[in-house]
Amino acid sequence: MTDASPTPVDRGTPPVIVLVEPQLAENIGTAARAMLNCGLTDLRLVNPRDPFPSERANAASVGALEMMPPVKIFDSTAAAVADLNMVYATTARERKMVKPVLTPRAVGELAVQAGRAGRKVGLLFGRERTGLEKDDIALADAVVTVPLNPDFTSLNLAQAVLLLGYEWYQAGDSTPPRVLESHGSPPATKDQLYAFFTHFERALDECGFLRNAEARPNMIRNMRNMWGRAELTEQEIRTLHGVVKELTTLREKK
């Protein structure tokens, strides 16, 4: 149980996102939005079909393009990746090429390692309708394929960018998998919890709830397990003591 924020993580140089011949300005905008969700800001375009920059792309990005450095536009995929050290090409199609095939999670981890070592990584995404061509994939070190439902693997451009960006972000993330927000109240100590057990069980004895001597030990164990799973805070323990006290006082008055 903690309220602490995760320690900032050094992921090194973030990957570059390269969109090869994107067809719609809106798709460029939504891809930029997905990028910024994951802390990625270097967007490169290869021969976009729609004019760029454009209001349509800006609107679809919901402000992301305005917060990122200017998008670079290139005439060829080779020019777009020329300054990079490692390039991964995304594709769901079999291209009959001898290439390592990696999952997004593996690429995310490799990209963090490379970024920390000062190497620049690029992630290639192809045309909305046909994906990357063989000549594009030939420039890459490896292919990235998302393990999805084999009967339907279609992703739109922004989904694909978000998926790979998320895996990169998660590979260097220290956020605990589960956090209980206690809002400043520290977790109860075992001594405090056991004191509540004593108070609660005494009240149950006095009201006759635990009158069955044979069942009493098992009933107490079950209730202690229940309270133990609750991850009670000190404030919650005080509240429960007050509840038991009030119920006991009301019974005595009656």
N, C-alpha and C positions, 0 to 999 in steps of 0.2 A: 504494500500500500504506500503510494507516494504521490506527492504533488509536484515533484521535481521535473523540470523540462529536460529533454535529452541533451546530452553534451554535444555541442556543435562538432560536426565531423568534416575533416578535410578530405574531399573526394578528388582533389587535384583538378586538372584541366577538364572541364566538362566536354562531352562529345559534341561534335558538329552534326547538325541535321541537314541532309542534302535531299531535296525533292527534285527528282528528275522528270522534267516535262509535265509538271502538274497542269491539269486541264482547266480547273475552275478557281477563280480568285477566292471564292468562299472556302475552298478546301485549304488554301494557303493560310487563310486566317484562322480556321479551326485548328490546323496543325500548329500554328504559332501559339495559340491558346494552350494546347496540350503540352507544348514544350515548356512554357513558362510555369505551368503547374508543377513541373519537375525540376525547375531551376536551370533549364537550358535556354540559351539566348542566341547562339550562333546559327542562324538559318541561312541556307544557301539554295538558290534556285537555278536549275538548268533549263533554259529555254521554256519558260512558262507560256502556255498558250494565250491566256488572258493577259491584258496589259497589267503591269505591276510597277509601282504601287498603285493601289486603287481603293476607293471608298468601300467597295464590297468586301475586300479582304480585311480592311480595318474594322468594319462593323462586325464581321464574323469572328474576329480575334478578341472582341470584347475588351479592347484596350491593351492587349498583350503586345501587339506590334509597336505601339507607342512607347512601351517600357523596355523594348529590346534595341540593341544596336541596329543600324540600317541593314536591311537584307541585301546580301550580295547576289548578283545575277551573273551567270556564266554561259558561254556558248556551248560548252561540252562538259560531260561528266569528268573527263580526265583533268580538265582545268579546275573544276570545283574541288577535287580531292588532291590536287598537286602538292599542297603543303602539309598533308596529313601523313602520319606514320602507320596507321592501321585503318582499314576500311572494312565494314561489314555490310553486306547487301541483303536486304530483306526480300524474301520471295516465298510464296506458298506452292509454286509450280516446280515440277521436275525439269531441270534444264540440261540434263545429260552432261554435266561437267564434273570434273574431279575437284571437289571443294570440301573442306570440313563443313559440316552442318551443325550449327549451335542453336541452343534455345535462347530466348531473350534473357533468362536468368543468368546463363553462362556468360553472355555478352555483357550484361550489366556488371558482373564481377570483374571480367577482364578489362572493361573500360575504366573502372575505378582504379584497378592496379596500374593500368597504363597512365591514367591521368596523374596519379600520385608520383609516377616516375618521370613526369614531364613530357610524355608522349601524347600526340594529338590523335584522337579517334574520330572517325566519321561513320555515320549510319545512313545508308542509302535507301531511299524509298522511291518506288517506281510510279508509273502512270496509273491513274485511278482504274482504268479499264483493263490494261494489259500488264501492268507491273514493269519490272526491269527487263531490259533486253539482255541477250547473252553478252554483248559487248560491254554493257555496264557491269555485269557480274564478273566478267573477266578481270576487272580492275580491283576487285575486292580480295581480301585475305581469306574470307570465309563467308558462308551463307547463313542467314538467320531465318529459322522457320518456327512459327508459333505452334505448339502442340494443341490443336483444337479439335472439335468434332470433325472427323474425317469426311462426313457427308456435307459439311458446310463450314468451310474455313475462311469465307470472305470477310475481310475487315475493310472499313473505309480508311482513308488516309490518316485522319486525326486519331482514330482508334489505334492504328499501328504505331504512330508516333508516341502516343500516350503510353502504350504498353511497354515499349522499349525504354522510354524515358523513365517510367516508374521503376522498372527493374534496375536501371542504373542508380536511381535515387535510393532505392531500398538496399542495394548492395553496400552502400556506405552509411546506412542509417543506424542510429543507436536508440531509436524509440523502443521502449519496452513493449512486448507484445500485448501486455495487459496492464492497465493502470486504474486503480480505484481512487477517484477524486474525493478526498476527505475534507477539503476546504479548510485546512488549517488545524483540524482536530487530529492529534496523533493516534495511531492505532493503540488499542487497549493492550496492556501487558497481560501476561498469563495470570499474574497475581490478581489483577483487577477482574479478569474473567472468572477465575475460580471463586473470588469473593461473591460475585453475582450468582454463580451456581448455588452457593451455600444459602444466600438470601432467598432465591427463587424456590429452591427445593424445600426450604423450611416452611415457606408460605404454602406450598402445595401439600406438605404433610399436615399443616394446621387446618386446611380446608377439607381434607379427606381425599384429595385427588389420588394420593399414593397409598391408599388404604390396603390395596392388595399386596401383601408382603411378598408373595412369590413373583409377581410381575414387576415389583418396584425397582430392582436393580437394572433390568433391561430398559424400563421406561426412562430412568435417569440417564443411562448411557445414550439412548436415542436423543434425548433433549440436549445433552451436552454436545453431542455431535452436531446437532442442528445449530446451536449457538456458535460452536466453533467454526462452522462453515460460513457464518455471516460476516466475518472479518470486521468485527465491531470496533468502533473508535471509543476513545475515552468519554466523549460527550454522549454517545449512544449508551454506554454502560451506565452513566449517571441517569439518563432518561429512564432506562429500564428499572433501575433501583427505585426511582420515583414512582413508576407505574405500579410496581409490586407493593410499595409502601401504601399508596393511595387505595389500592384494591383491598389490602389487609385492613386498613383503617375503616373503610366503608363497611366491610363485613362485620367488624367489631361493633360499630355503631348500631347496625341492624340487630 
